[in-house]
Amino acid sequence: MRYRTLGRTGVRVSEVGFGAWAIGGNDHGNSYGPTNDRISVAAVERALDLGCTFFDTADVYGWGHSEEVLGKALEGHREAVAIATKVGGDFYHGGVRMNFDPAYLAFALDRSLARLRTDHVDLYQLHNPPLEMFGDPRTYEVLDRLKEENKIRHYGVSVHEPLEAVMAIETGKPAAVQLPFSLFRQEWIDDVFPLAARHGVGIVAREPLANGFLTGKYGPDATFPSGDIRHRWPPPMIRGQVRAAEAAKALLAADGRSLAQSALKFVLSFPEVSVTIPGAKTPGQVAENMTASESPDLTKDQIATGRQLYAKDVGV
């Protein structure tokens, strides 16, 4: 495993982390299908064995269940790892609604800490707040107070679009930005990455395997069960994802790398990325993700090919 520094925080993290969305299970939908907690714990333990030191979750994943599983699996390893979680999806008051009220953020953090079995998180992230919040310095005042209380070490934001990232970075407040970056989502490279580098902001690259399609295991007729976030994806979208993944495999999966590992190496070929967080539900998936770090780097030509795939919008 190779290691990088999370922006200006000085925190050293494994360049391949563990995305814990899926291990929250499917009891409340909006996940990646059913899970088995025993297997989920084994997956986290396998990640530890392979040198992973960065674990990312959110309180809303499984309505606290992802944090509970992670807390159990990481008990006894707390000093060796960095834990990141997110806040903003309020599931405590019936259903789920977005809530970024300062009092709620503090309330939710205490409950996350209890589930994670720790007295602090290394990175506390606002989970996709409304656009107008990103550029407002007042947004971050409660997070500064939580830092003073030593309940969080650093804070960041999770975003969907480049404008959101730019607005947050330009406030000078967040130490990290989490964004969806993959062969299929490259809109960050020209503007967000240089800005983040200038401000010392770490990039946490989520969904590097494009919701599983860059593993190559899905065909054009793939369907997904109710509760899986891909359940309502229209068939043309699924076929487009599959075609694009097949093109990527033909052009990039070489030198002993699988398609998934090639996709991860593309993301890691950008030095602005501090850590990428592919999801996993089993020890086998973890092993493929983690060993991508030590697999051969993409060549400059292969990186250029990956950029061209995106520029040509290969069916996605």
N, C-alpha and C positions, 0 to 999 in steps of 0.2 A: 504494500500500500504506500502510495505517495501522499505527502501532506502539504497543505498550503496555509496561508494566514487569512483569517476572515477580516478583510479590509483593515481599517485602522484600529480594530479592537486588540490586535496582537494575539488573538486566540488561534492556536494551531489546530487545524482540523484535517481529518482524512478528506482527500479530494472527492472520494465517493462516500456519500453518507447514506442514511437509511430513511426513506420516506415512509411514514407510518400511517398514511391515510387508510390504506386497505385493511390493516389489522384492526381497525375500529369495528369491523364486521358490518353486517347488512341489516341489523335489526331496525334501523331508522332510515334505510335507503341511502341514496346519494353516496354510494361507495363502489366497490368492485366485486360484489358478490359475497357469499357467505364465507366465514372463516372458522378455524378451529384454534382456540386460544393456546392449547398445548403446542401446536405447530407454529403459531405466531411467536411464542416465547422462544422456541427452538430457532426460529429465523433470526431473532434479535441476538441470541447467543452466538449463532454462526457468524453474524456480522462482527461481533466483538472479537471472535477468534481470528478473523481475517483482517483485523486492524482498523475497523470502522470506529471513529470517535465522535461522529456527528449524527444525532438522531432528531428528526424533525416531525412534529405532530401538530395537532390543533385540538382545542377542547371540544369542538363540535363534531369531530370524527367519531362516529358511534356514540355521540352524546356523552363523551367522557371515557368511553371504553378503550380507545386507542391509548390515551394517557395511562389508564389503569394497567393495561397489558405492558406498556413500555416501562412503567414504574416497577412492576414486578420483575421484569426481565433484567433491568439495569441495577437492581438493588445489589449493593456490594461492589459496584463498579463506578459509583458516582464521580469520584475524583478523576477518573480516567477519561470521562466523556463530556461532551458539550450537548446540552439538551435545549432544543428550540421548540416553542409552542406558539400558538396563535390565539387571538381573541377577537370577538366581534359577532359571532353567531350565537345569539342568546337563545338557548334551548331550555332555560330554567323556568320559563313562565308560560308554557303551553305553546307547542309548535316551535318554530325557529324564526327569529326576526333579527335583523341587524341592530346592534346596540353598542355604541361607542361612548356612552356617557361615562365620564371619569369615575364616578362611584361604581358603575358596573364593571369597569376594567379592573379595578382593585378587588372587587368582590370575586370576579371570575378567576383572577390570578390565585387567590388563596385556595380556591377549590382545585385548580390545576396542580398547585404545589402538593396538596394532599394526595391527589391521585398519582402523581409522579413520585411520591415518597421522597421529597427533597425540600430544602428550605429556600432554594433559589432556582431560576432558570437562567441559562447563559444568554439566550436570545428570546425576547418577547416581541411578537410581531402582530401588528394590526392586520386583521384578516380581510383584505379587500374592502376598505372603507369607501364611502362616496367620494367622488372626484374632488369636491370642494374642500375636503379635509386634508388632502395631501400637502398642499402648499401653505397651510395655515400653521404658523409656529405654535399656536395655542393647542393644537391637536396633541402635541408631544409633552405638554406640561405635566400631565398625570404620570407619564412614563418616567420623566425626570424624578418625580417624587418617589416612585417605586424603586428607582435606582438608589436614591438616597437611603431608602429603607433596606437596601441590600437584598431585596426579593428578586430583582433582575440585575444581571450584569451589563447587558446591552439591549438595545431595542431596534426594531426595524419595521418594515411594511411589506405586505404581500400585495402585488399589483397584477392587473390584467393587461394594461396597455402602456406603451412607451411614455405618453404624456404624464401618466400618473407617477411613473418612476422619476421622470425629470423634475416634476413639481416637488416630490419628496426630497430628492437629493439636494435641490437648490436651497432648501431651508437650512441645510447644514446640520440637521438633527438626527435622522436615522443612521445607524452604523451599518445597516445591511438592507438590501432590497431583494425580495424573493420574487422571481418571475418565471413564466413558462418558456424555456429555451430548449430547442431541439432542432434537428434537421428540418422540421416542419414549421418552426416558429423562430425565425431569425431576425425579426424586425428591430431587435435591440442593439445589434452589433455596431451600427454606424454612429448612433447618437448617445444611447444610454451608457454603453460600456466605456467610452472615453470620459464621459462626465463622471461616472462612478469612480474611475481610476483617479481623476483629478481631486476628487473629494475624499478619497480613501474609503469609499463605501464598498463593502463586500457584496458580491453577487451570489445568491443561493439559487441555483438553476433547478427548478422543479419540472416535472413531466418530461424528462429528457428522452423517454422512450415513447412519447406521444400516446399516452393512455394505453400502452401495451402494444400498439401497432408496429412499433419498431423492434419488437422481439421477433417478428416474422411468423408468429404462430397462428394468425388469423387469416382466413380465406375471404373471398369477396362476398360469400353468402353468410358470414358470421352473424349470429344473433346473440343477444345478452339478456339475462333474466331481469325481471322487474326489480327495481332497487339499485341496479347497476347504472352508473351515470351514462353508460353508452346504450342503454335500453331504448331510448327514444331517438337515437341518431338515425337519420334517414338512410335508406340503403345506398343512394348515390354517394353519400359522404363516406360510408364504410368502404365502398368499392374504391373510392379515390384514395383513401388512406392505404388500402392494401396495394394498389398500383404503385403508389409512391414508395412504400416500403420495399416492394420488389425491385424497383429501380435503384434504390439505395443499396440494397444487398448486392446486386449485380456489380455495382461500381465501387463499393467501399469495403465489403466484407472480404478481407484478404489477410495474408500474413498470420493465419491461424485465429483471427478474430471472428466471432459470431457477428450477426447483424446488430444485436443489442450492444455488444461491446464496441463495435465500430461507431454506433450512434453516441455512446457515452464518450468515446475518445474524441469525436467531433466537438462535443460540448466542452470537453476539457482542453481542447487545443487553444482556447481563448484564455489568456492569463488573467483576465479580469474576473473570471469565474473562480470563486473561492471554494465552492463545494457544489456538487450536483447530488440530487436526492431521488434516485429511482425508487419506486415502490416495490415491495416484495411481500409475499405471503408465506413463502416456504424457504427452508434452508437452501434448496437447490437454486431458486431464483436469486437469493442473496449471493451465493457463491459466484454465479455468472456475473452479477453486477460488480462485486468487489474486486474480482480478479481482472476486470477491465483496466484497473489502474496500472497493473504491471504488464499488460499486453502491449504490443508494439504501437508506437504513436503513428497517427496518420501522417503521410508525407504532405508537403506543401501542395502538391498536385491533387492529392485526395481531398484536402481541405477546400481547395478551389472548386473541385467537383461537387462537394457538398453545398457550397455556396451557389453554384449554378443550378443544382437541383431545385433549390428554393426559388431562385430568380425565375425559373421556367414554370414554377407552380405545377409540379408534376402530378396533376390529377387531384391534388388536395383541394 
